[in-house]
Amino acid sequence: MIHNFYAGPSIISAALLEEAATQIISRDELLSVIEISHRSKRFGDIVDELHHLTRELLALNDDHEVCYLQGGGRQQFFQIPQNFSQVFKTNYYVDTGNWANGAMKEARFFGNTEELASSKENGYRHIPNWKDDPEDAAYIYTCTNNTIYGTQFFETPKTNSHLVADMSSDLFGISRDFNAYGLFYAATQKNAGTAGACLVVVDKKMFNKPEGSVPTMIDYRTHINKKSLYNTPPVFAFVMSLLVLKWIKEKGGITYFDAANREKASLLYGELERNELFEPYANKEDRSVMNAVFTAKNEQIEKHFLDRAAKENIVGIKGHRNIGGFRASMYNALPIESVQVLVDVMQEFERTQG
């Protein structure tokens, strides 16, 4: 068994991969799902079910609209400010690392953009707080989970402004009041499918510009009105998202995975706090349950530990190039048995190298 800790694209249930294989083989309709028209009733039914299941799992109210787009999360860096920047208002960003920082840089092309809070001063080891709720905010942008530094918002920020969030790496993996957000999005390659698509949920109250004032392809209303089928979508990515969401529902929904993911994280962080050779990177109260980032207390043993882990079929734990060390991504499909194997290897490594 391979223990897949890659940060993304990430692990998918083996049973779902087998089901996906059947979706691309010609069946009684003589055509594969990836070679039929996206305008056909067959594919339209797939997208309708995908939208319905998304709304159900996230418990969305009637004010929130769902659309699936092609592309990844970085497209949202410019699409959000292009839709919602306003004259005499400011786009505020909470800088928790590369992803939020990159989004803030793109927003500056479209309107007045300011940093509201940042944790850069201590290497992004914590989630920053801010005291004042800005009165001139077009929106406040956050990234709920930072995969590089291993931090996570566990509480929804309280604000009177429209709250926008990149939830690419923890959507469907942790419980939240999703209706509290004006807009949130997630590239689907973590807990929501495979790479190639991006889920966007928008509160209709966010829209403030007349139709025709935003380029057609960039305007979220275009894709909402066309039910995610304005242009040819990445059909296989949509099919995979539907399969994954069905699997999430069958397992017990987000509540089930919230508990399961916290259990996996508790197991690994407990070992990191105990083990003499390793230490968690992020501050304890803000440690991500999705991405446990940790370092070796002696950098000279890093390569030796990676080699030892590889011998036990543990893959994907090398840390991001920005900070080095290690990163264990524990998305929904990762079984707790894989986390236990990693813990066992860490304990054995401590006995032989400590």
Secondary structure as a PSIPRED ss2 file (coil, helix, strand):
# PSIPRED VFORMAT (PSIPRED V4.0)

   1 M C   1.000  0.000  0.000
   2 I C   1.000  0.000  0.000
   3 H E   0.000  0.000  1.000
   4 N E   0.000  0.000  1.000
   5 F C   1.000  0.000  0.000
   6 Y C   1.000  0.000  0.000
   7 A C   1.000  0.000  0.000
   8 G C   1.000  0.000  0.000
   9 P C   1.000  0.000  0.000
  10 S C   1.000  0.000  0.000
  11 I C   1.000  0.000  0.000
  12 I C   1.000  0.000  0.000
  13 S C   1.000  0.000  0.000
  14 A H   0.000  1.000  0.000
  15 A H   0.000  1.000  0.000
  16 L H   0.000  1.000  0.000
  17 L H   0.000  1.000  0.000
  18 E H   0.000  1.000  0.000
  19 E H   0.000  1.000  0.000
  20 A H   0.000  1.000  0.000
  21 A H   0.000  1.000  0.000
  22 T H   0.000  1.000  0.000
  23 Q H   0.000  1.000  0.000
  24 I C   1.000  0.000  0.000
  25 I C   1.000  0.000  0.000
  26 S C   1.000  0.000  0.000
  27 R C   1.000  0.000  0.000
  28 D C   1.000  0.000  0.000
  29 E C   1.000  0.000  0.000
  30 L C   1.000  0.000  0.000
  31 L C   1.000  0.000  0.000
  32 S C   1.000  0.000  0.000
  33 V C   1.000  0.000  0.000
  34 I C   1.000  0.000  0.000
  35 E C   1.000  0.000  0.000
  36 I C   1.000  0.000  0.000
  37 S C   1.000  0.000  0.000
  38 H C   1.000  0.000  0.000
  39 R C   1.000  0.000  0.000
  40 S C   1.000  0.000  0.000
  41 K H   0.000  1.000  0.000
  42 R H   0.000  1.000  0.000
  43 F H   0.000  1.000  0.000
  44 G H   0.000  1.000  0.000
  45 D H   0.000  1.000  0.000
  46 I H   0.000  1.000  0.000
  47 V H   0.000  1.000  0.000
  48 D H   0.000  1.000  0.000
  49 E H   0.000  1.000  0.000
  50 L H   0.000  1.000  0.000
  51 H H   0.000  1.000  0.000
  52 H H   0.000  1.000  0.000
  53 L H   0.000  1.000  0.000
  54 T H   0.000  1.000  0.000
  55 R H   0.000  1.000  0.000
  56 E H   0.000  1.000  0.000
  57 L H   0.000  1.000  0.000
  58 L H   0.000  1.000  0.000
  59 A C   1.000  0.000  0.000
  60 L C   1.000  0.000  0.000
  61 N C   1.000  0.000  0.000
  62 D C   1.000  0.000  0.000
  63 D C   1.000  0.000  0.000
  64 H E   0.000  0.000  1.000
  65 E E   0.000  0.000  1.000
  66 V E   0.000  0.000  1.000
  67 C E   0.000  0.000  1.000
  68 Y E   0.000  0.000  1.000
  69 L E   0.000  0.000  1.000
  70 Q E   0.000  0.000  1.000
  71 G C   1.000  0.000  0.000
  72 G C   1.000  0.000  0.000
  73 G C   1.000  0.000  0.000
  74 R H   0.000  1.000  0.000
  75 Q H   0.000  1.000  0.000
  76 Q H   0.000  1.000  0.000
  77 F H   0.000  1.000  0.000
  78 F H   0.000  1.000  0.000
  79 Q H   0.000  1.000  0.000
  80 I H   0.000  1.000  0.000
  81 P H   0.000  1.000  0.000
  82 Q H   0.000  1.000  0.000
  83 N H   0.000  1.000  0.000
  84 F H   0.000  1.000  0.000
  85 S C   1.000  0.000  0.000
  86 Q C   1.000  0.000  0.000
  87 V C   1.000  0.000  0.000
  88 F C   1.000  0.000  0.000
  89 K C   1.000  0.000  0.000
  90 T E   0.000  0.000  1.000
  91 N E   0.000  0.000  1.000
  92 Y E   0.000  0.000  1.000
  93 Y E   0.000  0.000  1.000
  94 V E   0.000  0.000  1.000
  95 D E   0.000  0.000  1.000
  96 T C   1.000  0.000  0.000
  97 G C   1.000  0.000  0.000
  98 N H   0.000  1.000  0.000
  99 W H   0.000  1.000  0.000
 100 A H   0.000  1.000  0.000
 101 N H   0.000  1.000  0.000
 102 G H   0.000  1.000  0.000
 103 A H   0.000  1.000  0.000
 104 M H   0.000  1.000  0.000
 105 K H   0.000  1.000  0.000
 106 E H   0.000  1.000  0.000
 107 A H   0.000  1.000  0.000
 108 R C   1.000  0.000  0.000
 109 F C   1.000  0.000  0.000
 110 F C   1.000  0.000  0.000
 111 G C   1.000  0.000  0.000
 112 N C   1.000  0.000  0.000
 113 T E   0.000  0.000  1.000
 114 E E   0.000  0.000  1.000
 115 E E   0.000  0.000  1.000
 116 L E   0.000  0.000  1.000
 117 A E   0.000  0.000  1.000
 118 S E   0.000  0.000  1.000
 119 S C   1.000  0.000  0.000
 120 K H   0.000  1.000  0.000
 121 E H   0.000  1.000  0.000
 122 N H   0.000  1.000  0.000
 123 G C   1.000  0.000  0.000
 124 Y C   1.000  0.000  0.000
 125 R C   1.000  0.000  0.000
 126 H C   1.000  0.000  0.000
 127 I C   1.000  0.000  0.000
 128 P C   1.000  0.000  0.000
 129 N C   1.000  0.000  0.000
 130 W C   1.000  0.000  0.000
 131 K C   1.000  0.000  0.000
 132 D C   1.000  0.000  0.000
 133 D C   1.000  0.000  0.000
 134 P C   1.000  0.000  0.000
 135 E C   1.000  0.000  0.000
 136 D C   1.000  0.000  0.000
 137 A E   0.000  0.000  1.000
 138 A E   0.000  0.000  1.000
 139 Y E   0.000  0.000  1.000
 140 I E   0.000  0.000  1.000
 141 Y E   0.000  0.000  1.000
 142 T E   0.000  0.000  1.000
 143 C E   0.000  0.000  1.000
 144 T C   1.000  0.000  0.000
 145 N E   0.000  0.000  1.000
 146 N E   0.000  0.000  1.000
 147 T C   1.000  0.000  0.000
 148 I C   1.000  0.000  0.000
 149 Y C   1.000  0.000  0.000
 150 G C   1.000  0.000  0.000
 151 T E   0.000  0.000  1.000
 152 Q E   0.000  0.000  1.000
 153 F C   1.000  0.000  0.000
 154 F C   1.000  0.000  0.000
 155 E C   1.000  0.000  0.000
 156 T C   1.000  0.000  0.000
 157 P C   1.000  0.000  0.000
 158 K C   1.000  0.000  0.000
 159 T C   1.000  0.000  0.000
 160 N C   1.000  0.000  0.000
 161 S C   1.000  0.000  0.000
 162 H C   1.000  0.000  0.000
 163 L E   0.000  0.000  1.000
 164 V E   0.000  0.000  1.000
 165 A E   0.000  0.000  1.000
 166 D E   0.000  0.000  1.000
 167 M C   1.000  0.000  0.000
 168 S C   1.000  0.000  0.000
 169 S C   1.000  0.000  0.000
 170 D C   1.000  0.000  0.000
 171 L C   1.000  0.000  0.000
 172 F C   1.000  0.000  0.000
 173 G C   1.000  0.000  0.000
 174 I C   1.000  0.000  0.000
 175 S C   1.000  0.000  0.000
 176 R C   1.000  0.000  0.000
 177 D C   1.000  0.000  0.000
 178 F H   0.000  1.000  0.000
 179 N H   0.000  1.000  0.000
 180 A H   0.000  1.000  0.000
 181 Y C   1.000  0.000  0.000
 182 G C   1.000  0.000  0.000
 183 L E   0.000  0.000  1.000
 184 F E   0.000  0.000  1.000
 185 Y E   0.000  0.000  1.000
 186 A E   0.000  0.000  1.000
 187 A E   0.000  0.000  1.000
 188 T C   1.000  0.000  0.000
 189 Q C   1.000  0.000  0.000
 190 K C   1.000  0.000  0.000
 191 N C   1.000  0.000  0.000
 192 A C   1.000  0.000  0.000
 193 G C   1.000  0.000  0.000
 194 T C   1.000  0.000  0.000
 195 A C   1.000  0.000  0.000
 196 G C   1.000  0.000  0.000
 197 A E   0.000  0.000  1.000
 198 C E   0.000  0.000  1.000
 199 L E   0.000  0.000  1.000
 200 V E   0.000  0.000  1.000
 201 V E   0.000  0.000  1.000
 202 V E   0.000  0.000  1.000
 203 D E   0.000  0.000  1.000
 204 K H   0.000  1.000  0.000
 205 K H   0.000  1.000  0.000
 206 M H   0.000  1.000  0.000
 207 F C   1.000  0.000  0.000
 208 N C   1.000  0.000  0.000
 209 K C   1.000  0.000  0.000
 210 P C   1.000  0.000  0.000
 211 E C   1.000  0.000  0.000
 212 G C   1.000  0.000  0.000
 213 S C   1.000  0.000  0.000
 214 V C   1.000  0.000  0.000
 215 P C   1.000  0.000  0.000
 216 T C   1.000  0.000  0.000
 217 M C   1.000  0.000  0.000
 218 I C   1.000  0.000  0.000
 219 D C   1.000  0.000  0.000
 220 Y H   0.000  1.000  0.000
 221 R H   0.000  1.000  0.000
 222 T H   0.000  1.000  0.000
 223 H H   0.000  1.000  0.000
 224 I H   0.000  1.000  0.000
 225 N H   0.000  1.000  0.000
 226 K C   1.000  0.000  0.000
 227 K C   1.000  0.000  0.000
 228 S C   1.000  0.000  0.000
 229 L C   1.000  0.000  0.000
 230 Y C   1.000  0.000  0.000
 231 N C   1.000  0.000  0.000
 232 T C   1.000  0.000  0.000
 233 P C   1.000  0.000  0.000
 234 P C   1.000  0.000  0.000
 235 V H   0.000  1.000  0.000
 236 F H   0.000  1.000  0.000
 237 A H   0.000  1.000  0.000
 238 F H   0.000  1.000  0.000
 239 V H   0.000  1.000  0.000
 240 M H   0.000  1.000  0.000
 241 S H   0.000  1.000  0.000
 242 L H   0.000  1.000  0.000
 243 L H   0.000  1.000  0.000
 244 V H   0.000  1.000  0.000
 245 L H   0.000  1.000  0.000
 246 K H   0.000  1.000  0.000
 247 W H   0.000  1.000  0.000
 248 I H   0.000  1.000  0.000
 249 K H   0.000  1.000  0.000
 250 E H   0.000  1.000  0.000
 251 K H   0.000  1.000  0.000
 252 G C   1.000  0.000  0.000
 253 G H   0.000  1.000  0.000
 254 I H   0.000  1.000  0.000
 255 T H   0.000  1.000  0.000
 256 Y H   0.000  1.000  0.000
 257 F H   0.000  1.000  0.000
 258 D H   0.000  1.000  0.000
 259 A H   0.000  1.000  0.000
 260 A H   0.000  1.000  0.000
 261 N H   0.000  1.000  0.000
 262 R H   0.000  1.000  0.000
 263 E H   0.000  1.000  0.000
 264 K H   0.000  1.000  0.000
 265 A H   0.000  1.000  0.000
 266 S H   0.000  1.000  0.000
 267 L H   0.000  1.000  0.000
 268 L H   0.000  1.000  0.000
 269 Y H   0.000  1.000  0.000
 270 G H   0.000  1.000  0.000
 271 E H   0.000  1.000  0.000
 272 L H   0.000  1.000  0.000
 273 E H   0.000  1.000  0.000
 274 R H   0.000  1.000  0.000
 275 N C   1.000  0.000  0.000
 276 E C   1.000  0.000  0.000
 277 L C   1.000  0.000  0.000
 278 F E   0.000  0.000  1.000
 279 E E   0.000  0.000  1.000
 280 P E   0.000  0.000  1.000
 281 Y C   1.000  0.000  0.000
 282 A C   1.000  0.000  0.000
 283 N C   1.000  0.000  0.000
 284 K H   0.000  1.000  0.000
 285 E H   0.000  1.000  0.000
 286 D H   0.000  1.000  0.000
 287 R E   0.000  0.000  1.000
 288 S C   1.000  0.000  0.000
 289 V C   1.000  0.000  0.000
 290 M C   1.000  0.000  0.000
 291 N E   0.000  0.000  1.000
 292 A E   0.000  0.000  1.000
 293 V E   0.000  0.000  1.000
 294 F E   0.000  0.000  1.000
 295 T E   0.000  0.000  1.000
 296 A E   0.000  0.000  1.000
 297 K C   1.000  0.000  0.000
 298 N C   1.000  0.000  0.000
 299 E H   0.000  1.000  0.000
 300 Q H   0.000  1.000  0.000
 301 I H   0.000  1.000  0.000
 302 E H   0.000  1.000  0.000
 303 K H   0.000  1.000  0.000
 304 H H   0.000  1.000  0.000
 305 F H   0.000  1.000  0.000
 306 L H   0.000  1.000  0.000
 307 D H   0.000  1.000  0.000
 308 R H   0.000  1.000  0.000
 309 A H   0.000  1.000  0.000
 310 A H   0.000  1.000  0.000
 311 K H   0.000  1.000  0.000
 312 E C   1.000  0.000  0.000
 313 N C   1.000  0.000  0.000
 314 I E   0.000  0.000  1.000
 315 V E   0.000  0.000  1.000
 316 G C   1.000  0.000  0.000
 317 I C   1.000  0.000  0.000
 318 K E   0.000  0.000  1.000
 319 G C   1.000  0.000  0.000
 320 H C   1.000  0.000  0.000
 321 R C   1.000  0.000  0.000
 322 N C   1.000  0.000  0.000
 323 I C   1.000  0.000  0.000
 324 G C   1.000  0.000  0.000
 325 G C   1.000  0.000  0.000
 326 F E   0.000  0.000  1.000
 327 R E   0.000  0.000  1.000
 328 A E   0.000  0.000  1.000
 329 S E   0.000  0.000  1.000
 330 M C   1.000  0.000  0.000
 331 Y C   1.000  0.000  0.000
 332 N C   1.000  0.000  0.000
 333 A C   1.000  0.000  0.000
 334 L C   1.000  0.000  0.000
 335 P C   1.000  0.000  0.000
 336 I H   0.000  1.000  0.000
 337 E H   0.000  1.000  0.000
 338 S H   0.000  1.000  0.000
 339 V H   0.000  1.000  0.000
 340 Q H   0.000  1.000  0.000
 341 V H   0.000  1.000  0.000
 342 L H   0.000  1.000  0.000
 343 V H   0.000  1.000  0.000
 344 D H   0.000  1.000  0.000
 345 V H   0.000  1.000  0.000
 346 M H   0.000  1.000  0.000
 347 Q H   0.000  1.000  0.000
 348 E H   0.000  1.000  0.000
 349 F H   0.000  1.000  0.000
 350 E H   0.000  1.000  0.000
 351 R H   0.000  1.000  0.000
 352 T H   0.000  1.000  0.000
 353 Q H   0.000  1.000  0.000
 354 G C   1.000  0.000  0.000
